[in-house]
Amino acid sequence: MSKARSRPPVKAKPVKAKPAKAQPAGAKAGRSAGAPGPAARKPAKKPAPVSPATPATPATAAAPQRRKRSPAAPEPRPAPAAAPRGARDDAPPSPADRIVGRSDDKPRRREDLSLEVAIGRQVRTIRQSLGITITELARATSLSVGMLSKLENGQTSPSLTSLQSLATALNVPMTALFARFDESRDATFVRAGEGLPIERRGSRAGHLYQLLGNSMRGEVRVEPFLITLDEEASTYPVFEHPGYEFIYMLQGRVIYRYADRTYTLGPGDSLFFESDAPHGPAELLDLPAIYLSVIISSRA
């Protein structure tokens, strides 16, 4: 047998391994978490075409342009109220709104007017009681006639120097010029049927008196009464008191005696007399009789 030739052993060539391409860590992590790959991603939207007239630059494409704010327009002022028809533009304000003759011509309050008016009236009263003309007073005080006229009419506020000059010329203390302003004024308001019941001489004869007011100061005393004579009243013609009395009949009829005369009084009739003579209702004709009696006397 022929011997078979043995082939020499073939040497295996070493195979070079290709290095793996490096991938970003985020992409690798995304695939491991099941994120879609590059093939599954949606294609990015194409940028809007830019007008050829104003080509976009990297700076303008990155940041939008800011609009310049225009300055705020001033608020429109309300139009002045239209004057009524027939009104004059140059018509002067009323004396109650301002005082004429002041340099500033600013509106004055009514409280300020009262003092000036009171001083002016007092100056005029004292001047007239002394029989002095306004021209003579102007010479004695070195004030103009126009200034004195405004002062007496309450159209200007006199200074202390002017007040002192006036007091010296009129021969009165300066406080006398403020007498009218310092005086208080009283008023009495009585509602129907709410007069103050009082006792007088006629109360014994059944005469009902309701006092409706009383002057609290001054040299003259005034006492208004509402007198009612009912079925239980009796005649009493012997009243006597100093002063005067006024009677006004409201309801009923009576014969009223004054001195040696008698008067029949009905609704609307009145009687005025000196009350120091005997007087009073002598006969009661129609009852109830209601009349107003006002007694005026001196406090001295």
Phi and psi in degrees as GROMACS dihedral restraints (atoms count N, CA, C in turn):
[ dihedral_restraints ]
;  ai    aj    ak    al  type     phi  dphi    fc
    3     4     5     6     1   -82.1    20    10
    4     5     6     7     1   143.7    20    10
    6     7     8     9     1   -79.5    20    10
    7     8     9    10     1   131.7    20    10
    9    10    11    12     1   -75.6    20    10
   10    11    12    13     1   137.1    20    10
   12    13    14    15     1   -72.6    20    10
   13    14    15    16     1   134.9    20    10
   15    16    17    18     1   -93.4    20    10
   16    17    18    19     1   128.7    20    10
   18    19    20    21     1   -82.6    20    10
   19    20    21    22     1   143.5    20    10
   21    22    23    24     1   -68.9    20    10
   22    23    24    25     1   146.8    20    10
   24    25    26    27     1   -64.1    20    10
   25    26    27    28     1   134.5    20    10
   27    28    29    30     1   -82.8    20    10
   28    29    30    31     1   129.8    20    10
   30    31    32    33     1   -82.4    20    10
   31    32    33    34     1   130.3    20    10
   33    34    35    36     1   -78.1    20    10
   34    35    36    37     1   129.8    20    10
   36    37    38    39     1   -78.3    20    10
   37    38    39    40     1   135.1    20    10
   39    40    41    42     1   -67.4    20    10
   40    41    42    43     1   134.2    20    10
   42    43    44    45     1   -94.7    20    10
   43    44    45    46     1   123.9    20    10
   45    46    47    48     1   -81.7    20    10
   46    47    48    49     1   125.6    20    10
   48    49    50    51     1   -80.0    20    10
   49    50    51    52     1   133.7    20    10
   51    52    53    54     1   -76.8    20    10
   52    53    54    55     1   133.1    20    10
   54    55    56    57     1   -68.1    20    10
   55    56    57    58     1   138.6    20    10
   57    58    59    60     1   -73.3    20    10
   58    59    60    61     1   141.7    20    10
   60    61    62    63     1   -70.0    20    10
   61    62    63    64     1   135.8    20    10
   63    64    65    66     1   -75.9    20    10
   64    65    66    67     1   134.0    20    10
   66    67    68    69     1  -115.5    20    10
   67    68    69    70     1   152.1    20    10
   69    70    71    72     1   -62.4    20    10
   70    71    72    73     1   149.8    20    10
   72    73    74    75     1   -64.3    20    10
   73    74    75    76     1   -34.6    20    10
   75    76    77    78     1   -68.1    20    10
   76    77    78    79     1   -37.6    20    10
   78    79    80    81     1   -68.5    20    10
   79    80    81    82     1   -39.0    20    10
   81    82    83    84     1   -65.7    20    10
   82    83    84    85     1   -40.4    20    10
   84    85    86    87     1   -68.1    20    10
   85    86    87    88     1   -35.2    20    10
   87    88    89    90     1   -66.5    20    10
   88    89    90    91     1   -36.0    20    10
   90    91    92    93     1   -70.9    20    10
   91    92    93    94     1   -37.9    20    10
   93    94    95    96     1   -65.8    20    10
   94    95    96    97     1   -28.6    20    10
   96    97    98    99     1   -87.4    20    10
   97    98    99   100     1     1.0    20    10
   99   100   101   102     1    92.0    20    10
  100   101   102   103     1    16.5    20    10
  102   103   104   105     1   -73.4    20    10
  103   104   105   106     1   148.1    20    10
  105   106   107   108     1   -67.1    20    10
  106   107   108   109     1   147.9    20    10
  108   109   110   111     1   -79.7    20    10
  109   110   111   112     1  -173.3    20    10
  111   112   113   114     1   -62.7    20    10
  112   113   114   115     1   -32.0    20    10
  114   115   116   117     1   -72.6    20    10
  115   116   117   118     1   -28.0    20    10
  117   118   119   120     1   -86.6    20    10
  118   119   120   121     1   -12.8    20    10
  120   121   122   123     1   -71.5    20    10
  121   122   123   124     1   147.7    20    10
  123   124   125   126     1   -75.8    20    10
  124   125   126   127     1   142.5    20    10
  126   127   128   129     1   -66.3    20    10
  127   128   129   130     1   143.2    20    10
  129   130   131   132     1   -67.7    20    10
  130   131   132   133     1   145.0    20    10
  132   133   134   135     1   -69.5    20    10
  133   134   135   136     1   139.9    20    10
  135   136   137   138     1   -72.0    20    10
  136   137   138   139     1   141.2    20    10
  138   139   140   141     1   -64.8    20    10
  139   140   141   142     1   147.3    20    10
  141   142   143   144     1   -63.7    20    10
  142   143   144   145     1   141.5    20    10
  144   145   146   147     1   -64.3    20    10
  145   146   147   148     1   138.2    20    10
  147   148   149   150     1   -92.7    20    10
  148   149   150   151     1   140.3    20    10
  150   151   152   153     1   -62.6    20    10
  151   152   153   154     1   138.7    20    10
  153   154   155   156     1   -65.4    20    10
  154   155   156   157     1   -24.1    20    10
  156   157   158   159     1   -69.3    20    10
  157   158   159   160     1   -34.9    20    10
  159   160   161   162     1  -125.7    20    10
  160   161   162   163     1    81.6    20    10
  162   163   164   165     1   -65.2    20    10
  163   164   165   166     1   141.7    20    10
  165   166   167   168     1   -77.2    20    10
  166   167   168   169     1   138.5    20    10
  168   169   170   171     1  -110.5    20    10
  169   170   171   172     1   161.7    20    10
  171   172   173   174     1   -56.2    20    10
  172   173   174   175     1   -34.2    20    10
  174   175   176   177     1   -71.7    20    10
  175   176   177   178     1   -43.0    20    10
  177   178   179   180     1   -74.9    20    10
  178   179   180   181     1   -28.8    20    10
  180   181   182   183     1   -73.6    20    10
  181   182   183   184     1   -28.4    20    10
  183   184   185   186     1   -79.7    20    10
  184   185   186   187     1   -41.3    20    10
  186   187   188   189     1  -126.4    20    10
  187   188   189   190     1   130.7    20    10
  189   190   191   192     1   -70.3    20    10
  190   191   192   193     1   151.7    20    10
  192   193   194   195     1   -74.4    20    10
  193   194   195   196     1   142.4    20    10
  195   196   197   198     1   -89.4    20    10
  196   197   198   199     1   137.6    20    10
  198   199   200   201     1   -83.1    20    10
  199   200   201   202     1   138.3    20    10
  201   202   203   204     1   -79.9    20    10
  202   203   204   205     1   128.5    20    10
  204   205   206   207     1   -78.9    20    10
  205   206   207   208     1   131.1    20    10
  207   208   209   210     1   -81.7    20    10
  208   209   210   211     1   144.7    20    10
  210   211   212   213     1   -59.8    20    10
  211   212   213   214     1   143.3    20    10
  213   214   215   216     1   -64.3    20    10
  214   215   216   217     1   133.2    20    10
  216   217   218   219     1   -72.6    20    10
  217   218   219   220     1   139.0    20    10
  219   220   221   222     1   -64.6    20    10
  220   221   222   223     1   143.9    20    10
  222   223   224   225     1   -66.5    20    10
  223   224   225   226     1   137.5    20    10
  225   226   227   228     1   -67.7    20    10
  226   227   228   229     1   136.3    20    10
  228   229   230   231     1   -79.4    20    10
  229   230   231   232     1   142.6    20    10
  231   232   233   234     1   -65.4    20    10
  232   233   234   235     1   141.0    20    10
  234   235   236   237     1   -70.0    20    10
  235   236   237   238     1   142.2    20    10
  237   238   239   240     1   -63.1    20    10
  238   239   240   241     1   147.3    20    10
  240   241   242   243     1   -64.0    20    10
  241   242   243   244     1   139.9    20    10
  243   244   245   246     1   -70.2    20    10
  244   245   246   247     1   138.5    20    10
  246   247   248   249     1   -72.8    20    10
  247   248   249   250     1   145.7    20    10
  249   250   251   252     1   -63.4    20    10
  250   251   252   253     1   156.3    20    10
  252   253   254   255     1   -63.2    20    10
  253   254   255   256     1   138.5    20    10
  255   256   257   258     1    87.8    20    10
  256   257   258   259     1    -7.0    20    10
  258   259   260   261     1   -82.5    20    10
  259   260   261   262     1   141.4    20    10
  261   262   263   264     1   -93.7    20    10
  262   263   264   265     1   140.3    20    10
  264   265   266   267     1   -69.1    20    10
  265   266   267   268     1   -30.5    20    10
  267   268   269   270     1   -96.9    20    10
  268   269   270   271     1    17.6    20    10
  270   271   272   273     1   -70.2    20    10
  271   272   273   274     1   130.9    20    10
  273   274   275   276     1   -71.9    20    10
  274   275   276   277     1   149.8    20    10
  276   277   278   279     1   -65.6    20    10
  277   278   279   280     1   159.7    20    10
  279   280   281   282     1   -70.2    20    10
  280   281   282   283     1   154.8    20    10
  282   283   284   285     1   -60.6    20    10
  283   284   285   286     1   -25.6    20    10
  285   286   287   288     1   -70.7    20    10
  286   287   288   289     1   -22.9    20    10
  288   289   290   291     1   -85.3    20    10
  289   290   291   292     1   -38.2    20    10
  291   292   293   294     1  -150.3    20    10
  292   293   294   295     1   167.0    20    10
  294   295   296   297     1  -100.1    20    10
  295   296   297   298     1   130.2    20    10
  297   298   299   300     1   -77.9    20    10
  298   299   300   301     1   142.8    20    10
  300   301   302   303     1    99.7    20    10
  301   302   303   304     1    -3.7    20    10
  303   304   305   306     1   -85.8    20    10
  304   305   306   307     1   148.1    20    10
  306   307   308   309     1   -70.5    20    10
  307   308   309   310     1   -31.9    20    10
  309   310   311   312     1   -88.8    20    10
  310   311   312   313     1   -21.1    20    10
  312   313   314   315     1    54.4    20    10
  313   314   315   316     1    37.9    20    10
  315   316   317   318     1   -88.7    20    10
  316   317   318   319     1   150.4    20    10
  318   319   320   321     1   -60.3    20    10
  319   320   321   322     1   143.7    20    10
  321   322   323   324     1  -115.1    20    10
  322   323   324   325     1   150.6    20    10
  324   325   326   327     1   -80.6    20    10
  325   326   327   328     1   155.7    20    10
  327   328   329   330     1   -65.1    20    10
  328   329   330   331     1   -29.7    20    10
  330   331   332   333     1   -63.6    20    10
  331   332   333   334     1   -35.4    20    10
  333   334   335   336     1   -70.4    20    10
  334   335   336   337     1   -32.8    20    10
  336   337   338   339     1   -66.2    20    10
  337   338   339   340     1   -37.3    20    10
  339   340   341   342     1   -62.4    20    10
  340   341   342   343     1   -40.1    20    10
  342   343   344   345     1   -67.0    20    10
  343   344   345   346     1   -45.2    20    10
  345   346   347   348     1   -66.1    20    10
  346   347   348   349     1   -40.7    20    10
  348   349   350   351     1   -65.0    20    10
  349   350   351   352     1   -40.5    20    10
  351   352   353   354     1   -63.7    20    10
  352   353   354   355     1   -42.2    20    10
  354   355   356   357     1   -65.6    20    10
  355   356   357   358     1   -43.6    20    10
  357   358   359   360     1   -62.2    20    10
  358   359   360   361     1   -42.8    20    10
  360   361   362   363     1   -67.0    20    10
  361   362   363   364     1   -36.6    20    10
  363   364   365   366     1   -68.1    20    10
  364   365   366   367     1   -40.0    20    10
  366   367   368   369     1   -62.7    20    10
  367   368   369   370     1   -43.7    20    10
  369   370   371   372     1   -63.9    20    10
  370   371   372   373     1   -41.7    20    10
  372   373   374   375     1   -62.5    20    10
  373   374   375   376     1   -45.3    20    10
  375   376   377   378     1   -67.2    20    10
  376   377   378   379     1   -40.2    20    10
  378   379   380   381     1   -63.2    20    10
  379   380   381   382     1   -44.7    20    10
  381   382   383   384     1   -68.8    20    10
  382   383   384   385     1   -34.3    20    10
  384   385   386   387     1   -67.3    20    10
  385   386   387   388     1   -27.6    20    10
  387   388   389   390     1   -88.3    20    10
  388   389   390   391     1    -5.6    20    10
  390   391   392   393     1    72.3    20    10
  391   392   393   394     1    30.4    20    10
  393   394   395   396     1  -100.8    20    10
  394   395   396   397     1   134.1    20    10
  396   397   398   399     1   -80.0    20    10
  397   398   399   400     1   163.7    20    10
  399   400   401   402     1   -67.8    20    10
  400   401   402   403     1   -28.0    20    10
  402   403   404   405     1   -69.7    20    10
  403   404   405   406     1   -42.2    20    10
  405   406   407   408     1   -65.0    20    10
  406   407   408   409     1   -38.1    20    10
  408   409   410   411     1   -68.3    20    10
  409   410   411   412     1   -33.9    20    10
  411   412   413   414     1   -64.9    20    10
  412   413   414   415     1   -39.8    20    10
  414   415   416   417     1   -66.1    20    10
  415   416   417   418     1   -37.9    20    10
  417   418   419   420     1   -74.3    20    10
  418   419   420   421     1   -23.5    20    10
  420   421   422   423     1  -108.2    20    10
  421   422   423   424     1    -3.7    20    10
  423   424   425   426     1    62.4    20    10
  424   425   426   427     1    24.9    20    10
  426   427   428   429     1  -105.2    20    10
  427   428   429   430     1   151.0    20    10
  429   430   431   432     1   -73.3    20    10
  430   431   432   433     1   158.0    20    10
  432   433   434   435     1   -64.4    20    10
  433   434   435   436     1   -37.9    20    10
  435   436   437   438     1   -64.0    20    10
  436   437   438   439     1   -40.4    20    10
  438   439   440   441     1   -65.5    20    10
  439   440   441   442     1   -42.1    20    10
  441   442   443   444     1   -65.0    20    10
  442   443   444   445     1   -37.0    20    10
  444   445   446   447     1   -64.1    20    10
  445   446   447   448     1   -43.8    20    10
  447   448   449   450     1   -64.6    20    10
  448   449   450   451     1   -38.2    20    10
  450   451   452   453     1   -65.2    20    10
  451   452   453   454     1   -45.1    20    10
  453   454   455   456     1   -68.1    20    10
  454   455   456   457     1   -25.9    20    10
  456   457   458   459     1   -90.8    20    10
  457   458   459   460     1     4.2    20    10
  459   460   461   462     1    71.2    20    10
  460   461   462   463     1    26.4    20    10
  462   463   464   465     1   -99.6    20    10
  463   464   465   466     1     1.4    20    10
  465   466   467   468     1  -151.1    20    10
  466   467   468   469     1   155.9    20    10
  468   469   470   471     1  -101.1    20    10
  469   470   471   472     1   113.5    20    10
  471   472   473   474     1   -72.9    20    10
  472   473   474   475     1   149.4    20    10
  474   475   476   477     1   -80.9    20    10
  475   476   477   478     1   169.9    20    10
  477   478   479   480     1   -63.8    20    10
  478   479   480   481     1   -34.7    20    10
  480   481   482   483     1   -64.8    20    10
  481   482   483   484     1   -41.9    20    10
  483   484   485   486     1   -65.5    20    10
  484   485   486   487     1   -40.3    20    10
  486   487   488   489     1   -63.8    20    10
  487   488   489   490     1   -39.5    20    10
  489   490   491   492     1   -65.9    20    10
  490   491   492   493     1   -39.5    20    10
  492   493   494   495     1   -64.7    20    10
  493   494   495   496     1   -40.4    20    10
  495   496   497   498     1   -65.8    20    10
  496   497   498   499     1   -44.0    20    10
  498   499   500   501     1   -63.2    20    10
  499   500   501   502     1   -38.8    20    10
  501   502   503   504     1   -67.9    20    10
  502   503   504   505     1   -41.8    20    10
  504   505   506   507     1   -68.8    20    10
  505   506   507   508     1   -33.6    20    10
  507   508   509   510     1   -89.1    20    10
  508   509   510   511     1    -5.0    20    10
  510   511   512   513     1    61.8    20    10
  511   512   513   514     1    45.9    20    10
  513   514   515   516     1  -135.4    20    10
  514   515   516   517     1   155.7    20    10
  516   517   518   519     1   -66.4    20    10
  517   518   519   520     1   155.3    20    10
  519   520   521   522     1   -62.4    20    10
  520   521   522   523     1   -31.4    20    10
  522   523   524   525     1   -64.3    20    10
  523   524   525   526     1   -22.7    20    10
  525   526   527   528     1   -66.2    20    10
  526   527   528   529     1   -24.2    20    10
  528   529   530   531     1   -73.4    20    10
  529   530   531   532     1   -16.5    20    10
  531   532   533   534     1  -102.5    20    10
  532   533   534   535     1    10.1    20    10
  534   535   536   537     1   -61.8    20    10
  535   536   537   538     1   -42.6    20    10
  537   538   539   540     1   -67.7    20    10
  538   539   540   541     1   -32.5    20    10
  540   541   542   543     1   -73.6    20    10
  541   542   543   544     1   -34.6    20    10
  543   544   545   546     1   -77.1    20    10
  544   545   546   547     1   -18.7    20    10
  546   547   548   549     1   -67.3    20    10
  547   548   549   550     1   134.9    20    10
  549   550   551   552     1   -94.2    20    10
  550   551   552   553     1   150.9    20    10
  552   553   554   555     1  -116.1    20    10
  553   554   555   556     1   130.2    20    10
  555   556   557   558     1  -110.3    20    10
  556   557   558   559     1   149.7    20    10
  558   559   560   561     1  -142.0    20    10
  559   560   561   562     1   145.0    20    10
  561   562   563   564     1  -122.8    20    10
  562   563   564   565     1   122.6    20    10
  564   565   566   567     1  -113.6    20    10
  565   566   567   568     1   125.3    20    10
  567   568   569   570     1  -126.7    20    10
  568   569   570   571     1   124.0    20    10
  570   571   572   573     1   -76.5    20    10
  571   572   573   574     1   163.0    20    10
  573   574   575   576     1   -58.7    20    10
  574   575   576   577     1   129.7    20    10
  576   577   578   579     1    78.1    20    10
  577   578   579   580     1     5.3    20    10
  579   580   581   582     1  -112.8    20    10
  580   581   582   583     1    23.5    20    10
  582   583   584   585     1   -65.6    20    10
  583   584   585   586     1   156.2    20    10
  585   586   587   588     1   -81.2    20    10
  586   587   588   589     1   114.1    20    10
  588   589   590   591     1   -68.9    20    10
  589   590   591   592     1   132.1    20    10
  591   592   593   594     1  -135.4    20    10
  592   593   594   595     1   164.3    20    10
  594   595   596   597     1  -102.7    20    10
  595   596   597   598     1   129.2    20    10
  597   598   599   600     1  -133.7    20    10
  598   599   600   601     1  -177.4    20    10
  600   601   602   603     1   -59.2    20    10
  601   602   603   604     1   -36.0    20    10
  603   604   605   606     1   -75.7    20    10
  604   605   606   607     1    -6.9    20    10
  606   607   608   609     1   -64.7    20    10
  607   608   609   610     1   -28.4    20    10
  609   610   611   612     1   -67.5    20    10
  610   611   612   613     1   -23.6    20    10
  612   613   614   615     1   -95.2    20    10
  613   614   615   616     1    13.9    20    10
  615   616   617   618     1    84.1    20    10
  616   617   618   619     1    14.7    20    10
  618   619   620   621     1   -83.4    20    10
  619   620   621   622     1   127.2    20    10
  621   622   623   624     1   -98.3    20    10
  622   623   624   625     1   123.1    20    10
  624   625   626   627     1  -110.9    20    10
  625   626   627   628     1   134.0    20    10
  627   628   629   630     1  -124.3    20    10
  628   629   630   631     1   117.3    20    10
  630   631   632   633     1   -78.8    20    10
  631   632   633   634     1   126.0    20    10
  633   634   635   636     1  -101.8    20    10
  634   635   636   637     1    -3.9    20    10
  636   637   638   639     1   168.1    20    10
  637   638   639   640     1   170.6    20    10
  639   640   641   642     1  -162.0    20    10
  640   641   642   643     1   129.7    20    10
  642   643   644   645     1   -74.4    20    10
  643   644   645   646     1   127.8    20    10
  645   646   647   648     1   -94.6    20    10
  646   647   648   649     1   -16.4    20    10
  648   649   650   651     1  -142.5    20    10
  649   650   651   652     1   170.2    20    10
  651   652   653   654     1    96.6    20    10
  652   653   654   655     1   171.0    20    10
  654   655   656   657     1   -85.0    20    10
  655   656   657   658     1   -14.2    20    10
  657   658   659   660     1  -108.5    20    10
  658   659   660   661     1   133.1    20    10
  660   661   662   663     1  -102.7    20    10
  661   662   663   664     1   128.7    20    10
  663   664   665   666     1  -122.4    20    10
  664   665   666   667     1   125.9    20    10
  666   667   668   669     1  -129.4    20    10
  667   668   669   670     1   106.5    20    10
  669   670   671   672     1   -91.7    20    10
  670   671   672   673     1   133.1    20    10
  672   673   674   675     1  -125.2    20    10
  673   674   675   676     1   146.1    20    10
  675   676   677   678     1  -107.5    20    10
  676   677   678   679     1   113.5    20    10
  678   679   680   681     1  -108.2    20    10
  679   680   681   682     1   132.1    20    10
  681   682   683   684     1  -121.6    20    10
  682   683   684   685     1   129.7    20    10
  684   685   686   687     1  -115.1    20    10
  685   686   687   688     1   113.9    20    10
  687   688   689   690     1  -104.0    20    10
  688   689   690   691     1  -165.0    20    10
  690   691   692   693     1   -64.8    20    10
  691   692   693   694     1   -24.8    20    10
  693   694   695   696     1   -88.1    20    10
  694   695   696   697     1    -5.8    20    10
  696   697   698   699     1   -76.1    20    10
  697   698   699   700     1   156.4    20    10
  699   700   701   702     1  -129.2    20    10
  700   701   702   703     1   166.4    20    10
  702   703   704   705     1   -71.0    20    10
  703   704   705   706     1   152.7    20    10
  705   706   707   708     1  -158.8    20    10
  706   707   708   709     1    79.4    20    10
  708   709   710   711     1   -92.2    20    10
  709   710   711   712     1    29.4    20    10
  711   712   713   714     1  -123.5    20    10
  712   713   714   715     1    28.8    20    10
  714   715   716   717     1   -69.8    20    10
  715   716   717   718     1   140.4    20    10
  717   718   719   720     1  -147.5    20    10
  718   719   720   721     1   130.6    20    10
  720   721   722   723     1  -162.2    20    10
  721   722   723   724     1   153.8    20    10
  723   724   725   726     1   -70.6    20    10
  724   725   726   727     1   155.5    20    10
  726   727   728   729     1   105.8    20    10
  727   728   729   730     1  -149.5    20    10
  729   730   731   732     1  -130.7    20    10
  730   731   732   733     1   160.2    20    10
  732   733   734   735     1  -141.5    20    10
  733   734   735   736     1   141.1    20    10
  735   736   737   738     1  -123.1    20    10
  736   737   738   739     1   130.4    20    10
  738   739   740   741     1  -120.6    20    10
  739   740   741   742     1   133.2    20    10
  741   742   743   744     1  -129.8    20    10
  742   743   744   745     1   119.3    20    10
  744   745   746   747     1   -80.4    20    10
  745   746   747   748     1   131.5    20    10
  747   748   749   750     1  -108.5    20    10
  748   749   750   751     1   -39.0    20    10
  750   751   752   753     1  -152.7    20    10
  751   752   753   754     1   147.1    20    10
  753   754   755   756     1    81.2    20    10
  754   755   756   757     1  -177.1    20    10
  756   757   758   759     1  -140.3    20    10
  757   758   759   760     1   135.7    20    10
  759   760   761   762     1  -139.7    20    10
  760   761   762   763     1   158.3    20    10
  762   763   764   765     1  -101.2    20    10
  763   764   765   766     1   115.6    20    10
  765   766   767   768     1  -103.3    20    10
  766   767   768   769     1   130.2    20    10
  768   769   770   771     1  -101.5    20    10
  769   770   771   772     1   135.4    20    10
  771   772   773   774     1  -133.4    20    10
  772   773   774   775     1   117.1    20    10
  774   775   776   777     1    56.3    20    10
  775   776   777   778     1  -118.3    20    10
  777   778   779   780     1  -104.8    20    10
  778   779   780   781     1    17.7    20    10
  780   781   782   783     1  -122.5    20    10
  781   782   783   784     1   157.4    20    10
  783   784   785   786     1  -127.3    20    10
  784   785   786   787     1   149.4    20    10
  786   787   788   789     1  -135.4    20    10
  787   788   789   790     1   132.3    20    10
  789   790   791   792     1   -89.3    20    10
  790   791   792   793     1   117.3    20    10
  792   793   794   795     1  -110.6    20    10
  793   794   795   796     1   128.9    20    10
  795   796   797   798     1  -123.7    20    10
  796   797   798   799     1  -179.2    20    10
  798   799   800   801     1   -55.0    20    10
  799   800   801   802     1   128.2    20    10
  801   802   803   804     1    94.1    20    10
  802   803   804   805     1   -13.1    20    10
  804   805   806   807     1   -81.7    20    10
  805   806   807   808     1   152.4    20    10
  807   808   809   810     1  -137.8    20    10
  808   809   810   811     1   161.6    20    10
  810   811   812   813     1  -149.7    20    10
  811   812   813   814     1   130.8    20    10
  813   814   815   816     1  -126.6    20    10
  814   815   816   817     1   133.3    20    10
  816   817   818   819     1  -159.8    20    10
  817   818   819   820     1   165.5    20    10
  819   820   821   822     1   -78.2    20    10
  820   821   822   823     1   125.3    20    10
  822   823   824   825     1   -88.8    20    10
  823   824   825   826     1     8.6    20    10
  825   826   827   828     1   -84.7    20    10
  826   827   828   829     1    -1.5    20    10
  828   829   830   831     1   -99.3    20    10
  829   830   831   832     1   155.2    20    10
  831   832   833   834     1   -61.0    20    10
  832   833   834   835     1   135.9    20    10
  834   835   836   837     1  -157.0    20    10
  835   836   837   838     1   161.4    20    10
  837   838   839   840     1   149.6    20    10
  838   839   840   841     1   169.6    20    10
  840   841   842   843     1   -67.4    20    10
  841   842   843   844     1   125.1    20    10
  843   844   845   846     1   -97.5    20    10
  844   845   846   847     1   -32.5    20    10
  846   847   848   849     1  -140.4    20    10
  847   848   849   850     1   140.6    20    10
  849   850   851   852     1  -106.5    20    10
  850   851   852   853     1   106.1    20    10
  852   853   854   855     1   -90.9    20    10
  853   854   855   856     1   -43.9    20    10
  855   856   857   858     1  -136.9    20    10
  856   857   858   859     1   115.0    20    10
  858   859   860   861     1  -113.4    20    10
  859   860   861   862     1   152.7    20    10
  861   862   863   864     1   -73.5    20    10
  862   863   864   865     1   146.1    20    10
  864   865   866   867     1  -109.2    20    10
  865   866   867   868     1   129.1    20    10
  867   868   869   870     1  -128.1    20    10
  868   869   870   871     1   129.7    20    10
  870   871   872   873     1  -146.3    20    10
  871   872   873   874     1   156.9    20    10
  873   874   875   876     1   -96.0    20    10
  874   875   876   877     1   129.8    20    10
  876   877   878   879     1  -123.9    20    10
  877   878   879   880     1   122.7    20    10
  879   880   881   882     1  -115.9    20    10
  880   881   882   883     1   120.1    20    10
  882   883   884   885     1  -107.3    20    10
  883   884   885   886     1   126.6    20    10
  885   886   887   888     1  -117.2    20    10
  886   887   888   889     1   126.4    20    10
  888   889   890   891     1  -147.8    20    10
  889   890   891   892     1   168.9    20    10
  891   892   893   894     1   -94.5    20    10
  892   893   894   895     1   146.8    20    10
  894   895   896   897     1   -79.9    20    10
  895   896   897   898     1   -18.3    20    10
